[in-house]
Amino acid sequence: MNASFRILTQGVSFKRPKNDGTADLSPPKRDEVAKKPPSGGNQLSRGKSTRGNLDNIFGSRVNKSKKDQAKEEYPEQSDLEEGVPADISAQCNASLSTQMEQDRQDDEADESSSEDDQPAKLQLFSGAEPSTDFTPAKRKRKKKVKKDADKLALIKQEKINHFRNLHNIHVTGEDIPEPVETFEELATRFQLNARLVENITKIGYQQPTPIQMQAIPLVLQGRNILASAPTGSGKTAAFLIPIIQSLKCFNNFGYRAVVVSPTRELAKQTFFETDRLTLGTGLRTHLLEDVPKFVKRAKKNRSSRFDILVTTPNRLVFLLSKKPAVVSLESVEWLVIDESDKLFEADKEGGFRDQLAVIYKACSSPKVRRLLFSATFAIEVEEWCKQHLDNLAEVSIGARNAATSAIDQRLVFVGTEDGKTSALRKILQEEYTPPVLIFVESKQRAKELFRELENDRFHVDVIHSDREQSERDLVVSSFRAGNIWTLIATEVLGRGIDFKGVNMVINYDFPLTSISYIHRIGRTGRAGQRGKAITFFTEADDVNLRSIASVMQRSGCEVPAFMLQLPKPSSSVRKQLKRNPKELRKKLKNRVKMKKLGKGIRKAKADTRFSATAKPKAATKTDS
Ligand SMILES: Nc1ncnc2c1ncn2[C@@H]1O[C@H](COP(=O)(O)OP(=O)(O)OP(=O)(O)O)[C@@H](O)[C@H]1O
């Protein structure tokens, strides 16, 4: 991917509607939006904050086609090449400096001549002192100072743009602060807590990653943020470092920051990262694990002993929905929604989105800021943020919804389901470099594959939602410690989990969406290391093949041309893919089976012409 991107900073500010006690996380309906009259401009007056205003603004934006909007925010490659390369920036600085020097000399000459004229002009005024502001010399000097300041600002902006281009940083929003290049710069510019600096050094972070370069100053500015950056690019520290800095030290007010993660494993990992970064600062972090214990503790009013809460949404919602609620989020200043696109997902029962709405509403302080982070970007999350979050800044690193270029990705055709085990054994024999993660689509599949491999020499174990929490914890820690070499997992480990040094990810079952593909393979190739991802596909997987091939192509992998030319799934299939991908996959598998069955029957029928013993049943046996 070319590192040269044009920076887009749109001067748009959005006001949050008045807090009416509702927390509707659903995006506005398109036709509702389309009916709204277009707004007069994209700058909203600061005084009034009404939903009507918001809708007008939102309407004017979404009336553009998504393609146009995307093009505005992410120019095509040819456009991107117009970025500001280093030498151009240097030339620009040099020529501006020369021009400024020339202007200075001209102005000095002008000034001396106009000062000579002054007495004559001043005599025109009798009695009253002339206003000093309006003497031509002063006016000129003022103009010159302004001109110089403008030029300096231009040079500075040019440098910032160049820096962002270099690191693939894209930002939108008003008044975006300068990114930081080093942790030393961060420490001096924001007077970072000495213990926090010490902890960053102790952990071994030498330089901020691109998301940290831009997101940390933004969070420290007190903004609402929607951020996306590749898997394994340090998003956790990008929100934790500035939150820790802003909370300063322990106080007795109760939770002031809440981090919501979709899985227990991820919540636990974030808790450990928070623990490492807060060491010695006095801040206290609580991982919400044992709900009954929490309820007991809450009765003694002991929840105010912590500053930061890390949790999954369902546990927190359970506590919030007790009458009376056993947890208070009224003092929360920072609400972090990690894996934000996942937590915005809604299913028939409401899913994560409804839970998020409860949490959102419970964080009732006017001081609260929301930080939404993920490796993948969803347009509906962006639309919601734009509509509901005041002073929003968006930051993203690299191309949206692309896998990291640190992963070598490969697609392997295995024919049918039956072809998978032998293909897996072949790979494990020929290129086995543990630790290896194998993803399957359901707990049933996970159990079956585990039985298949458990007696081989691959030190295999399995993790899925049917296992006890203690077993899951043990499996994760054993895999981290290197006692398990091959781990079979469902989507439980698909997002956010940071296992150091996973060398290979195998998608034994084809991911249901390209988003799931990006997160699954992102368990390798993290924090600057390289990794390998192999994905099996069968005849039943062609509905998703094109979108995954596109992800591969966007992250710089070679993809067979035919895959990119596969027909796009019809709109009804796309809808099903979004609503219930598992169900659709089942249907497609059945269709392939039926097709084969049909072929088998036809073949068998044909065979019976020559051999009376051939039966259709026998011909289809291998497909079952
Ligand atoms: N500045 C840094 N320098 C070096 N390593 C870092 C830095 N910041 C974070 N890391 C390390 O990078 C790894 C990935 O970080 P993290 O888990 O935060 O990634 P992520 O972007 O949240 O990934 P995902 O999208 O998969 O959740 C971790 O091991 C973390 O310790």
The ligand as an SDF file (V2000), in Angstrom:
LIG
                    3D

 31 33  0  0  0  0  0  0  0  0999 V2000
    3.9590    1.4890   21.0600 N   0  0  0  0  0  0  0  0  0  0  0  0
    4.0750    0.1910   21.0220 C   0  0  0  0  0  0  0  0  0  0  0  0
    5.2460   -0.3890   20.6870 N   0  0  0  0  0  0  0  0  0  0  0  0
    5.3800   -1.7360   20.6500 C   0  0  0  0  0  0  0  0  0  0  0  0
    4.3820   -2.6080   20.9270 N   0  0  0  0  0  0  0  0  0  0  0  0
    3.1930   -2.0830   21.2590 C   0  0  0  0  0  0  0  0  0  0  0  0
    2.9730   -0.6790   21.3250 C   0  0  0  0  0  0  0  0  0  0  0  0
    1.6960   -0.4820   21.6920 N   0  0  0  0  0  0  0  0  0  0  0  0
    1.1360   -1.6930   21.8330 C   0  0  0  0  0  0  0  0  0  0  0  0
    2.0290   -2.6580   21.5910 N   0  0  0  0  0  0  0  0  0  0  0  0
    1.8140   -4.1270   21.6280 C   0  0  0  0  0  0  0  0  0  0  0  0
    1.1530   -4.4810   20.4370 O   0  0  0  0  0  0  0  0  0  0  0  0
    0.3460   -5.6320   20.6380 C   0  0  0  0  0  0  0  0  0  0  0  0
   -1.0280   -5.3940   20.0640 C   0  0  0  0  0  0  0  0  0  0  0  0
   -1.6780   -4.3830   20.7870 O   0  0  0  0  0  0  0  0  0  0  0  0
   -3.2590   -4.3860   20.9890 P   0  0  0  0  0  0  0  0  0  0  0  0
   -3.7070   -5.6720   21.5350 O   0  0  0  0  0  0  0  0  0  0  0  0
   -3.6020   -3.1540   21.6980 O   0  0  0  0  0  0  0  0  0  0  0  0
   -3.7000   -4.3100   19.4430 O   0  0  0  0  0  0  0  0  0  0  0  0
   -5.0920   -3.8950   18.8280 P   0  0  0  0  0  0  0  0  0  0  0  0
   -4.8150   -2.8450   17.8580 O   0  0  0  0  0  0  0  0  0  0  0  0
   -6.0700   -3.6290   19.9100 O   0  0  0  0  0  0  0  0  0  0  0  0
   -5.4710   -5.2250   18.0350 O   0  0  0  0  0  0  0  0  0  0  0  0
   -6.9140   -5.8850   17.7550 P   0  0  0  0  0  0  0  0  0  0  0  0
   -7.5860   -5.0570   16.7340 O   0  0  0  0  0  0  0  0  0  0  0  0
   -6.5900   -7.2330   17.2610 O   0  0  0  0  0  0  0  0  0  0  0  0
   -7.6410   -5.8830   19.0530 O   0  0  0  0  0  0  0  0  0  0  0  0
    0.3270   -5.8690   22.1350 C   0  0  0  0  0  0  0  0  0  0  0  0
    1.1810   -6.9490   22.4120 O   0  0  0  0  0  0  0  0  0  0  0  0
    0.8750   -4.6080   22.7250 C   0  0  0  0  0  0  0  0  0  0  0  0
    1.5670   -4.8550   23.9320 O   0  0  0  0  0  0  0  0  0  0  0  0
  1  2  1  0
  2  3  1  0
  2  7  2  0
  3  4  2  0
  4  5  1  0
  5  6  2  0
  6  7  1  0
  6 10  1  0
  7  8  1  0
  8  9  2  0
  9 10  1  0
 10 11  1  0
 11 12  1  0
 11 30  1  0
 12 13  1  0
 13 14  1  0
 13 28  1  0
 14 15  1  0
 15 16  1  0
 16 17  2  0
 16 18  1  0
 16 19  1  0
 19 20  1  0
 20 21  2  0
 20 22  1  0
 20 23  1  0
 23 24  1  0
 24 25  2  0
 24 26  1  0
 24 27  1  0
 28 29  1  0
 28 30  1  0
 30 31  1  0
M  END
$$$$
